[in-house]
Amino acid sequence: MNNIKFILKTSPYYPQHFFKLKQPPEFLFALGNIQLLNTFCIGVVGARACTEESILLTKQLVTELSMRNITILSGMADGIDQIAHNACIDAHGKTIAIIGSGFEIAQKQKIFHQILENDGLILSEYFPDIPAFPYNFPRRNQLLVAISQGIVAVETHIKSGTMITAEEALIQQVPLFTFPRWSS
């Protein structure tokens, strides 16, 4: 991974939305197309263990957004996050993953390489060898919200990362979209 870019707060690529946070990251690590940081982004998040209807909804929504040149942002976790990234790639759209570990840990996932192979971007505020500690993810979710022009919470459980992300969207006054549960 020789292509890691180090983005300081003073860089023109540093996401300006991060400055509204009480503690913006001092720096970021980036792999891939950093031009995506200057695009209109919608964050798509949801449960790791998700229902079939949530999977279908995510694929349909992300495909429609991608076809309208909206960058899809998620956290590369199992479930809805990866489904969102994959649907975006399948629709020939652009996707950004913000991860809660260093790149050396995350590169073990197939989706990591798929995002980079399809002109996407992976961001982290953690040095490459930092593991995915549980306390990294609320911060990752905060950054995901800060860079998004809207958050779509497809499916969530009361005590989950998706709920943390939804609450963070309300705190940061980023539009939050959810879907009612429907019956078949």
C-alpha positions in Angstrom: 0.0 0.0 0.0 2.4 2.6 -1.2 -0.4 4.9 -2.5 -1.6 6.1 0.9 -2.2 9.8 0.9 -1.7 11.8 4.1 -4.2 14.6 4.3 -3.6 17.4 6.9 -6.2 20.0 8.0 -4.4 22.5 5.8 -4.8 20.4 2.6 -7.3 21.5 0.0 -8.6 17.9 0.1 -9.4 18.0 3.8 -13.2 17.8 4.1 -14.4 21.2 5.1 -17.5 19.7 6.8 -15.1 18.2 9.4 -14.4 21.7 10.8 -17.9 21.9 12.2 -17.0 19.0 14.6 -15.9 19.8 18.1 -12.8 17.8 17.5 -12.0 17.5 13.7 -9.3 15.0 12.9 -5.9 16.4 12.7 -5.2 14.3 9.6 -6.6 11.6 7.5 -5.2 8.6 5.5 -6.7 8.1 2.1 -6.5 5.5 -0.6 -8.0 6.0 -4.0 -9.8 8.9 -5.7 -9.6 11.9 -3.3 -11.5 14.0 -5.8 -14.6 12.3 -4.4 -14.3 14.4 -1.3 -15.6 17.3 -3.4 -18.7 15.5 -4.5 -22.3 15.4 -3.3 -22.4 12.4 -0.9 -25.3 10.5 0.7 -24.4 8.1 3.6 -26.2 4.8 3.6 -26.0 2.7 6.8 -27.9 -0.2 8.3 -27.8 -3.4 10.2 -25.1 -6.0 9.8 -27.7 -8.8 10.1 -30.3 -7.3 7.8 -33.6 -8.5 6.3 -34.1 -9.4 2.7 -36.4 -6.5 2.2 -33.7 -4.1 3.5 -31.2 -5.6 1.1 -33.6 -5.1 -1.8 -34.4 -1.5 -0.7 -30.7 -0.7 -0.3 -29.8 -2.0 -3.8 -32.7 -0.1 -5.4 -32.0 3.1 -3.6 -28.3 3.1 -4.1 -28.6 2.2 -7.8 -31.0 5.2 -8.3 -28.7 7.6 -6.4 -25.6 6.3 -8.2 -27.3 6.8 -11.6 -27.8 10.5 -10.6 -24.0 10.9 -9.9 -24.5 11.0 -6.2 -21.5 9.5 -4.3 -22.5 6.7 -1.9 -20.7 6.8 1.5 -20.7 4.0 4.0 -18.6 2.3 6.6 -17.6 -1.0 4.8 -19.1 -3.1 7.6 -20.9 -6.4 6.9 -24.6 -6.1 5.9 -26.1 -2.9 4.6 -22.8 -1.0 4.4 -21.2 -3.6 2.0 -24.5 -4.0 0.1 -24.5 -0.2 -0.5 -20.9 -0.2 -1.7 -21.5 -3.2 -4.0 -24.8 -1.8 -5.4 -23.0 1.5 -6.2 -20.1 -0.3 -7.9 -22.6 -2.4 -9.9 -24.3 0.8 -11.0 -20.9 2.2 -12.1 -21.2 4.9 -9.4 -18.7 6.3 -7.0 -18.3 5.2 -3.4 -16.4 6.3 -0.3 -15.8 4.1 2.7 -14.8 5.6 6.0 -13.3 2.8 8.2 -12.8 2.4 11.9 -9.3 0.8 11.6 -6.1 1.2 9.7 -5.8 0.0 6.1 -3.7 -3.0 6.9 -6.6 -4.5 8.8 -9.3 -3.5 6.4 -7.5 -4.7 3.3 -8.4 -8.3 4.3 -12.0 -7.6 3.1 -12.9 -8.2 -0.5 -14.9 -5.0 -0.6 -11.8 -2.9 0.2 -10.2 -3.9 -3.1 -13.4 -3.6 -5.1 -13.9 0.0 -4.0 -10.3 0.9 -5.0 -10.5 -1.0 -8.3 -13.6 1.0 -9.2 -12.2 4.5 -8.6 -13.6 4.8 -5.1 -12.0 6.1 -2.0 -11.2 4.7 1.5 -10.6 7.1 4.4 -9.4 6.5 7.9 -8.1 8.7 10.7 -6.1 5.7 12.0 -2.5 4.7 11.2 -2.4 1.7 8.9 -1.7 -0.9 11.5 -4.4 0.1 14.0 -7.0 -2.7 14.7 -10.7 -2.1 14.6 -11.3 -1.3 18.3 -15.0 -1.0 19.3 -14.5 2.6 20.5 -13.3 3.6 17.0 -16.7 3.2 15.4 -18.7 6.0 17.0 -16.0 8.4 15.8 -16.0 6.8 12.3 -19.8 7.3 12.3 -19.4 10.9 13.3 -17.1 11.5 10.4 -19.4 9.7 8.0 -22.2 12.0 9.0 -20.0 15.1 8.8 -19.0 14.4 5.2 -22.6 13.5 4.0 -25.3 15.8 2.7 -27.8 13.3 4.0 -27.9 10.0 5.8 -30.2 7.1 4.9 -30.7 4.6 7.8 -32.1 1.5 6.1 -32.5 -0.8 9.0 -31.4 -0.4 12.6 -31.6 -2.0 16.0 -32.0 0.1 19.2 -28.4 -0.4 20.4 -26.4 -0.3 17.2 -23.9 1.7 15.2 -26.7 2.6 12.8 -28.6 4.2 15.7 -25.4 6.1 16.7 -25.1 7.4 13.2 -28.8 8.4 13.1 -28.4 10.3 16.4 -25.2 11.9 15.1 -27.1 13.1 12.0 -29.6 14.8 14.2 -26.9 16.4 16.3 -25.0 17.7 13.2 -28.3 18.7 11.6 -27.7 16.5 8.5 -30.9 15.3 6.9 -31.8 11.8 8.1 -34.0 9.5 6.0 -35.5 6.3 7.2 -38.0 3.8 5.8 -41.1 2.4 7.6 -41.2 -1.3 8.0 -43.5 -2.8 5.4 -45.1 -6.2 5.3 -45.0 -8.5 2.3 
